[in-house]
Amino acid sequence: MRILDGTSDNALTDVYIYLTIEEAKEMLDSLAALLEKPDNNHTHIDDNEYKHEITISIYTEDNIKYFNKRSQKLILEDK
């Protein structure tokens, strides 16, 4: 697991996420779709106002090359 703060560009080790029931259902559906088709290596979950977003990615040894350089560094070096 790797966590990146997209605003500060810092790697995080701990994060709290608070979801509504609807957002949790959307996350569950999105994760199921990612597991079914891991080539679509990420998905976005937004709140109703599009003020907050969670991006979830699945990475493997085979698809790391498709991530941007910052994401590759986070995945490979945890930095």
C-alpha positions as CSV (number, residue, x, y, z in Angstrom):
1,M,0.0,0.0,0.0
2,R,1.2,3.4,-0.9
3,I,-0.5,6.7,-0.1
4,L,0.3,10.0,-1.8
5,D,-0.9,13.5,-0.7
6,G,-1.6,14.9,-4.1
7,T,-1.5,18.5,-2.9
8,S,1.8,18.4,-1.0
9,D,3.3,15.6,-3.1
10,N,4.4,13.8,0.1
11,A,4.1,10.1,0.9
12,L,1.8,9.4,3.8
13,T,1.8,6.4,6.2
14,D,-1.5,7.0,7.8
15,V,-4.8,8.5,6.6
16,Y,-8.4,8.7,7.8
17,I,-11.2,8.5,5.3
18,Y,-14.8,9.3,6.2
19,L,-17.4,8.2,3.7
20,T,-21.2,8.4,3.3
21,I,-23.1,5.2,2.6
22,E,-23.3,6.2,-1.1
23,E,-19.6,7.0,-1.3
24,A,-18.8,3.6,0.3
25,K,-21.0,1.8,-2.2
26,E,-19.3,3.7,-5.1
27,M,-15.9,2.7,-3.7
28,L,-16.9,-0.9,-3.4
29,D,-18.2,-1.0,-6.9
30,S,-15.1,0.8,-8.2
31,L,-12.8,-1.7,-6.4
32,A,-14.7,-4.6,-7.8
33,A,-14.4,-3.2,-11.3
34,L,-10.6,-2.7,-10.8
35,L,-10.2,-6.3,-9.7
36,E,-12.1,-7.5,-12.7
37,K,-10.1,-5.4,-15.1
38,P,-6.8,-4.5,-13.5
39,D,-5.5,-3.1,-16.8
40,N,-7.8,-0.1,-16.0
41,N,-5.3,0.6,-13.2
42,H,-7.1,3.4,-11.4
43,T,-10.5,4.8,-10.5
44,H,-11.8,8.1,-9.0
45,I,-14.4,8.4,-6.3
46,D,-15.8,11.9,-5.8
47,D,-18.3,13.4,-3.3
48,N,-21.5,14.8,-4.6
49,E,-20.1,18.3,-4.9
50,Y,-16.8,17.2,-6.6
51,K,-14.9,19.0,-3.8
52,H,-13.2,15.8,-2.6
53,E,-11.7,13.0,-4.6
54,I,-10.1,9.6,-3.8
55,T,-8.1,8.0,-6.6
56,I,-7.5,4.3,-6.1
57,S,-4.9,2.5,-8.2
58,I,-3.9,-1.2,-8.5
59,Y,-0.2,-1.7,-9.3
60,T,1.6,-4.8,-10.3
61,E,5.1,-5.5,-11.5
62,D,3.8,-5.5,-15.0
63,N,1.9,-2.2,-15.0
64,I,4.2,0.1,-12.9
65,K,5.7,1.4,-16.2
66,Y,2.3,3.0,-17.0
67,F,2.3,5.2,-13.9
68,N,4.0,8.7,-14.0
69,K,7.5,9.0,-12.5
70,R,6.3,10.3,-9.2
71,S,3.9,7.4,-8.7
72,Q,6.6,4.9,-9.8
73,K,9.0,6.4,-7.1
74,L,6.3,6.1,-4.5
75,I,5.4,2.5,-5.4
76,L,9.0,1.3,-5.7
77,E,10.7,3.3,-3.0
78,D,7.8,4.3,-0.6
79,K,9.0,7.9,-0.8
